[in-house]
């Protein structure tokens, strides 16, 4: 599963695989190669699941006595994709060294889609392209064939699912700005899910990307010994390529994606779940979108708290979320930090209405550099339709502000992640404030429970820093001492530069004399 790296520590399997796959990329950019690799991982997953059931049917023991291993209905009954013979991994492995392997894989994808209606139009057929070297493709197939080595087949889905998710993140990093369009960083998704705790009900993401919010919600339920079937997922995505990734990402984990819809018009113009009232909404909509067709939707029924400006979709997203929230539902979503203070186009008036309607539960100010596709500072909003419903403490008239700007750590020069300790700190603060048996206290510089009257006094600005104040150590900041220290550092640098300049001048003079 893992091997030693240069530091003598064990390197996880997914990291080994990423390095190997990335070496085979050659002249293909990450955006295109992503579909090559993820498509093969998906193919391996459904083939493993098929072959596991195939072997049981072939053995014909117990409940499988007299079963026909080639009967498609047997697989449908067990919620397993039927894989035709020439699409099975064993067949592709036998063809891996052939120059026509690309054509074989494309045909395999076609065969699987024809046999499984839910995968129609989902799988990539990119393997016979001229820029994909057949030898490299064969090596990639061999490598992915070893993913579940050492694991029972029953566990291979977990391993493959983990590898799929890891690769999604690595491709997002490799693509940079474009990668952020299909992938929300895992630590942000974990924070949203841990804050909301979606144990039971309908989970909705109307801008679902590659499906990370759904995967994490299911993992949350499993980790807390809940029942996976207690939650159902609904989603929408306007980018068809990203929607395909979501369908594969969910299928590889056995999550029903029948209600994850695609249309290129998007959630505002063509709401795929018009009648849905969700128990949980978890989303990361694109920041500050100006071209959202707002001019066509001036009288839309979703704008209960005010008509959003045509030049920015932030407050359209908020109201779209609230429109789809059940009477006791909760929402957690990411927005550009500017939405906490903006007054342009009537946004300030809408924000005031949201506060006065007692819908805002908690605002979290996030660290910079968490998102791959933007350097715009971001915040998390947590909203609830009924904050006195008895499930938690009655928080009517209160808002919790958390300033988490100083949390997180760099994983490279441009990107930060939240550690598990960071996530736990933010989550426990919110839960202690929200829960009936919680033990909450304001912490200067980090969190403050504030009345909506106080928010009104500050003109409905929702920036956490306005309410949490300065940390204790910052209150004791000795300006004179710090100034003296910086001055000494600056003077020392000037002396070093003067000495260096003298040496350069002397060397130049020596060169002239020698000439």
C-alpha positions in Angstrom: 0.0 0.0 0.0 2.8 2.4 0.7 6.5 2.7 0.1 9.4 4.6 1.7 10.2 7.9 0.2 13.6 9.7 0.4 13.0 10.8 4.0 12.5 7.2 5.2 8.7 7.8 5.8 6.0 5.8 4.1 4.5 7.4 1.0 0.7 6.8 0.6 -0.5 4.7 -2.4 -2.4 7.6 -4.0 0.7 9.8 -3.9 2.8 7.1 -5.6 0.1 6.7 -8.2 -0.1 10.4 -8.9 3.6 10.6 -9.4 3.6 7.7 -11.8 0.6 8.9 -13.7 2.0 12.5 -14.0 5.2 11.1 -15.6 3.1 9.6 -18.3 1.4 12.8 -19.1 4.1 14.0 -21.6 2.6 16.6 -24.0 -1.0 16.5 -22.7 -2.1 19.3 -20.4 -3.6 18.5 -17.0 -7.2 19.5 -18.0 -7.3 16.9 -20.8 -5.2 14.2 -19.0 -7.6 14.4 -16.0 -10.3 12.7 -18.1 -7.9 10.0 -19.3 -6.8 9.0 -15.8 -10.1 9.4 -13.9 -12.0 7.5 -16.7 -9.7 4.6 -16.2 -10.0 4.6 -12.4 -13.8 4.6 -12.9 -13.6 1.7 -15.4 -11.4 -0.3 -12.9 -14.0 0.4 -10.1 -17.1 -0.8 -12.1 -15.1 -3.8 -13.4 -14.0 -4.9 -9.9 -17.6 -4.6 -8.6 -18.9 -6.5 -11.6 -16.3 -9.3 -11.4 -17.0 -9.7 -7.6 -20.7 -10.4 -8.3 -19.9 -12.4 -11.4 -17.7 -14.8 -9.4 -20.5 -15.3 -6.9 -23.1 -15.9 -9.6 -20.8 -18.3 -11.4 -20.2 -20.3 -8.2 -24.0 -20.6 -7.8 -24.0 -21.1 -4.1 -26.7 -20.2 -1.6 -28.9 -17.4 -2.8 -27.0 -17.5 -6.1 -27.9 -21.1 -6.9 -28.9 -21.5 -10.5 -28.0 -17.9 -11.4 -26.7 -17.0 -14.8 -23.6 -14.8 -14.5 -24.3 -13.2 -17.9 -27.9 -12.2 -17.0 -28.0 -8.4 -16.8 -31.0 -8.4 -14.4 -28.9 -10.2 -11.7 -26.6 -7.1 -11.7 -29.4 -4.6 -11.7 -31.0 -6.3 -8.7 -27.7 -5.8 -6.7 -27.2 -2.2 -8.0 -24.1 -3.2 -9.9 -23.2 -1.9 -13.3 -23.2 -4.7 -16.0 -19.8 -4.8 -17.8 -19.7 -6.5 -21.3 -16.8 -8.9 -21.9 -14.7 -6.5 -24.0 -15.1 -3.8 -21.4 -13.8 -5.8 -18.5 -10.5 -4.9 -16.9 -9.1 -8.3 -17.5 -9.7 -7.9 -21.3 -8.2 -4.4 -21.3 -5.1 -5.7 -19.5 -4.7 -8.3 -22.2 -4.7 -5.6 -24.8 -2.6 -3.0 -22.9 0.6 -3.6 -25.0 -1.2 -3.4 -28.4 -0.9 -0.2 -30.5 -4.8 -0.2 -30.7 -5.3 0.0 -26.9 -6.8 3.5 -27.2 -9.5 2.3 -29.5 -10.2 -0.7 -27.2 -10.7 1.6 -24.2 -13.0 4.0 -26.1 -15.1 1.0 -27.3 -15.2 -0.3 -23.7 -16.7 3.1 -22.6 -19.3 2.8 -25.3 -20.2 -0.8 -24.4 -20.7 0.2 -20.8 -22.9 3.2 -21.6 -25.1 1.1 -23.9 -25.7 -1.4 -21.1 -26.2 1.1 -18.3 -28.7 3.9 -18.9 -27.6 6.0 -16.0 -24.1 6.3 -17.5 -25.3 7.4 -20.9 -23.2 10.4 -22.1 -21.1 10.3 -18.9 -17.9 8.4 -19.7 -14.9 9.9 -21.5 -14.0 8.6 -25.0 -10.6 10.3 -25.4 -8.2 7.3 -25.5 -7.6 6.9 -29.3 -6.4 10.5 -29.7 -3.1 11.0 -31.5 -1.6 13.0 -28.6 -2.0 10.0 -26.2 0.9 7.6 -26.7 -0.4 4.0 -26.8 2.6 2.8 -24.8 2.0 5.3 -22.1 -1.7 4.4 -22.0 -0.8 0.7 -21.6 1.6 1.6 -18.7 -1.2 3.6 -17.1 -3.6 0.7 -17.4 -1.1 -1.6 -15.8 -0.5 0.9 -13.0 -4.2 1.4 -12.2 -4.6 -2.4 -12.4 -2.5 -2.6 -9.2 -4.5 -0.1 -7.2 -6.4 -2.7 -5.2 -3.4 -5.0 -4.9 -3.2 -6.4 -1.3 -6.9 -5.4 -0.7 -9.9 -7.6 -0.8 -12.2 -6.8 -3.7 -14.8 -5.8 -1.2 -12.5 -3.0 -0.1 -11.4 -2.0 -3.6 -14.2 0.5 -4.0 -13.1 2.4 -0.9 -9.5 2.5 -2.2 -10.5 3.5 -5.7 -12.9 6.2 -4.4 -10.1 7.6 -2.3 -7.7 7.6 -5.2 -10.3 9.2 -7.5 -10.9 12.1 -5.0 -7.1 12.5 -4.4 -6.5 12.8 -8.2 -9.4 15.3 -8.5 -7.6 17.5 -6.0 -4.2 17.1 -7.6 -5.5 17.9 -11.1 -7.2 20.9 -9.7 -3.9 22.1 -8.2 -2.1 21.3 -11.6 -4.7 23.3 -13.5 -4.6 26.2 -11.0 -7.4 28.8 -11.8 -9.3 26.5 -14.1 -9.2 23.6 -11.6 -11.2 25.7 -9.1 -14.2 25.6 -11.4 -14.8 21.9 -10.8 -13.2 21.3 -7.3 -13.8 22.9 -3.9 -10.7 22.2 -1.7 -11.4 19.2 0.6 -10.7 21.1 3.8 -13.3 23.7 3.0 -15.9 21.0 2.1 -15.0 19.2 5.4 -15.6 22.4 7.4 -19.0 23.0 5.7 -20.2 19.5 6.3 -18.8 19.2 9.9 -20.6 22.5 10.8 -23.9 21.5 9.3 -23.9 17.8 10.4 -26.2 16.4 7.6 -27.3 13.2 9.4 -30.7 12.8 7.8 -32.8 14.3 4.9 -32.3 15.9 1.5 -28.9 17.4 0.7 -28.9 20.0 -2.2 -26.1 21.7 -4.1 -27.3 23.7 -7.1 -23.7 24.4 -8.4 -22.3 21.0 -7.5 -19.0 20.8 -9.5 -17.5 17.3 -9.3 -19.7 16.3 -6.4 -17.4 16.8 -3.4 -20.1 18.1 -1.1 -22.2 15.0 -1.6 -19.2 12.6 -1.1 -18.2 14.4 2.1 -21.8 14.3 3.4 -22.0 10.6 2.9 -18.6 10.1 4.5 -19.8 12.2 7.5 -22.9 10.0 8.0 -20.7 6.8 7.7 -18.1 8.1 10.2 -20.7 8.9 12.7 -22.4 5.4 12.5 -25.4 6.8 10.7 -27.4 5.2 7.9 -26.3 6.2 4.4 -29.9 5.7 3.1 -31.1 8.3 5.5 -29.8 11.1 3.2 -30.7 11.7 -0.5 -28.8 14.0 -2.8 -30.0 16.6 -5.3 -27.7 18.6 -7.5 -27.3 20.7 -10.6 -24.3 21.7 -12.8 -24.1 23.8 -15.9 -20.7 22.6 -17.2 -21.3 19.2 -18.8 -17.7 18.0 -18.5 -17.8 18.8 -14.8 -21.2 17.1 -14.4 -19.6 13.9 -16.0 -16.9 14.0 -13.3 -19.6 14.3 -10.6 -21.5 11.4 -12.0 -18.4 9.2 -12.0 -17.3 10.5 -8.6 -20.6 9.5 -7.0 -21.0 6.2 -8.9 -17.5 5.1 -7.7 -18.8 5.4 -4.1 -22.2 3.8 -4.8 -24.1 7.1 -4.3 -27.3 7.5 -6.2 -26.8 10.4 -8.6 -30.1 10.2 -10.5 -31.1 13.6 -9.1 -27.8 15.3 -10.1 -28.9 17.1 -13.2 -27.2 19.0 -16.0 -28.3 21.8 -18.3 -26.2 24.5 -19.8 -28.5 27.3 -18.8 -27.7 26.9 -15.1 -29.7 27.1 -11.8 -31.0 30.6 -12.3 -32.5 30.3 -15.8 -33.4 26.6 -15.7 -33.9 25.4 -12.1 -33.8 21.6 -12.4 -35.4 21.1 -8.9 -38.1 23.7 -8.9 -40.2 22.1 -6.2 -37.4 20.8 -3.9 -37.3 21.9 -0.3 -34.0 20.7 1.1 -33.0 19.9 4.7 -29.4 20.9 3.9 -27.9 23.1 1.3 -24.1 23.0 0.9 -22.6 24.9 -1.9 -19.6 26.9 -3.3 -21.1 29.1 -6.0 -18.8 31.0 -8.4 -17.8 34.4 -6.8 -19.1 37.7 -8.1 -20.5 36.4 -11.4 -21.6 39.4 -13.5 -23.1 37.5 -16.5 -25.8 35.6 -14.7 -28.8 36.7 -16.8 -30.2 38.8 -14.0 -31.8 41.2 -16.4 -34.1 38.4 -17.5 -35.2 37.6 -13.9 -36.1 41.0 -12.4 -39.5 39.7 -11.3 -38.5 36.2 -10.3 -40.4 34.8 -7.3 -37.1 33.8 -5.6 -36.2 37.4 -4.8 -38.2 37.5 -1.5 -35.7 39.8 0.3 -34.9 42.1 -2.6 -34.0 42.0 -6.3 -30.3 41.2 -6.7 -28.2 43.5 -9.0 -27.7 42.4 -12.6 -24.0 42.8 -12.3 -23.3 40.4 -9.4 -24.9 37.0 -8.6 -23.9 36.7 -4.9 -27.3 37.8 -3.5 -29.1 35.9 -6.2 -27.4 32.7 -5.0 -28.3 33.5 -1.3 -31.9 33.9 -2.2 -31.9 30.8 -4.5 -30.6 28.8 -1.5 -33.2 30.2 0.8 -36.0 29.5 -1.7 -35.0 25.8 -1.7 -34.6 25.5 2.1 -37.2 23.4 4.0 -39.1 25.1 6.9 -36.5 23.8 9.4 -33.6 23.5 6.9 -30.1 24.7 7.2 -27.7 26.1 4.6 -23.9 26.5 4.6 -22.1 28.1 1.6 -19.1 30.0 0.5 -19.2 33.6 -0.8 -16.8 36.3 -1.7 -16.0 38.3 1.4 -17.2 41.5 -0.3 -20.8 40.2 0.1 -20.4 40.9 3.8 -20.2 44.7 3.3 -21.3 45.6 -0.3 -24.1 48.1 -0.8 -24.0 48.3 -4.6 -27.1 47.5 -6.5 -29.2 47.3 -3.3 -27.1 44.4 -1.8 -27.0 46.3 1.5 -30.8 46.4 1.6 -31.0 42.7 0.9 -28.5 41.9 3.6 -30.5 44.0 6.1 -33.7 42.1 5.2 -31.8 38.8 5.8 -30.6 39.9 9.2 -34.1 41.3 10.2 -35.7 38.1 9.0 -33.5 36.3 11.5 -32.1 33.9 8.9 -28.3 34.3 9.5 -26.9 31.9 12.1 -23.1 32.2 11.7 -20.5 34.0 9.6 -16.9 32.6 9.3 -14.1 34.8 7.8 -11.8 32.4 6.0 -8.0 32.6 5.5 -6.6 33.8 2.2 -5.2 31.4 -0.5 -7.7 28.5 0.2 -9.2 28.5 -3.2 -7.4 27.5 -6.4 -9.4 29.7 -8.9 -9.3 33.0 -7.1 -7.4 35.1 -4.7 -10.6 36.9 -3.7 -11.0 36.7 0.2 -13.9 34.4 1.1 -16.3 33.8 3.9 -18.8 31.1 5.0 -22.4 31.8 5.6 -24.6 29.5 7.7 -28.3 30.2 7.6 -31.4 28.6 9.1 -35.1 29.0 8.3 -36.2 28.4 11.9 -33.7 29.1 14.7 -36.1 28.3 17.5 -37.3 24.9 16.3 -36.1 23.0 19.4 -33.5 20.9 17.6 -30.9 23.4 18.9 -30.8 26.3 21.3 -33.1 29.2 20.5 -30.7 31.6 18.7 -33.4 34.1 17.7 -31.9 37.6 17.5 -28.3 36.4 17.7 -25.5 35.9 15.2 -22.2 34.1 15.8 -19.1 35.7 14.2 -15.9 33.7 13.8 -12.7 35.2 12.4 -10.5 32.3 11.2 -8.2 34.4 9.0 -5.1 33.4 11.0 -5.8 29.6 10.7 -4.6 27.3 7.9 -1.1 26.5 6.6 0.6 26.7 3.2 1.1 23.5 1.1 2.8 25.5 -1.6 3.6 29.2 -2.3 0.0 29.9 -3.5 -2.2 27.5 -1.7 -3.3 27.1 2.0 -5.3 24.3 3.6 -7.1 24.0 6.9 -5.8 21.3 9.2 -8.1 19.0 11.1 -7.3 21.0 14.2 -8.4 24.2 12.5 -11.7 22.6 11.3 -12.3 21.2 14.9 -11.7 24.6 16.4 -14.2 26.4 14.2 -16.7 23.6 14.3 -16.6 23.1 18.1 -17.0 26.9 18.6 -20.2 26.9 16.4 -21.6 23.8 18.0 -21.0 25.0 21.5 -22.8 28.2 20.7 -25.6 26.5 18.9 -26.3 23.4 21.0 -28.5 23.4 24.1 -25.8 21.8 26.2 -22.9 23.8 24.7 -20.3 25.6 26.7 -19.6 28.7 24.6 -17.5 31.8 25.5 -16.5 34.8 23.4 -12.8 34.8 22.5 -11.3 38.1 21.7 -9.9 38.2 18.1 -11.6 34.9 17.2 -15.4 34.6 18.0 -18.2 36.7 19.3 -22.0 36.2 19.8 -23.7 39.4 18.8 -27.3 40.7 18.8 -28.9 41.7 15.6 -29.4 45.1 17.2 -25.7 45.5 17.4 -25.4 44.5 13.7 -28.0 47.1 12.9 -25.9 49.7 14.7 -23.0 48.8 12.4 -25.2 49.3 9.4 -25.7 45.6 8.8 -22.0 45.0 8.0 -21.3 41.3 8.6 -17.5 41.3 8.7 -16.5 39.2 11.8 -13.5 41.4 12.5 -16.0 44.2 13.4 -17.4 42.1 16.3 -14.7 39.9 17.6 -12.2 42.7 18.3 -8.4 42.2 18.7 -6.9 39.1 20.3 -5.6 39.6 23.9 -1.9 39.5 22.8 -2.6 42.2 20.2 -4.1 44.5 22.9 -0.8 44.3 24.8 1.2 45.2 21.6 4.1 47.4 22.5 4.4 49.8 19.5 7.5 51.6 20.7 9.4 48.4 21.3 8.4 47.0 17.9 9.3 50.2 16.1 12.8 50.3 17.8 13.3 46.6 16.7 12.3 47.3 13.1 14.4 50.4 13.0 17.5 48.5 14.2 16.8 45.7 11.5 16.5 48.4 8.8 19.7 50.2 9.9 21.6 46.8 9.9 20.4 46.1 6.4 21.5 49.6 5.2 25.0 48.9 6.7 25.2 45.6 4.9 24.2 47.2 1.6 26.8 50.0 2.1 29.6 47.5 2.7 28.5 45.4 -0.3 28.4 48.6 -2.5 31.9 49.5 -1.4 33.2 46.1 -2.3 31.5 46.3 -5.7 33.0 49.8 -6.3 36.5 48.6 -5.3 36.3 45.6 -7.6 35.2 47.8 -10.5 38.1 50.1 -9.9 40.5 47.2 -9.8 39.2 45.9 -13.1 39.8 49.4 -14.7 43.3 49.5 -13.4 44.1 46.0 -14.7 42.8 47.1 -18.1 
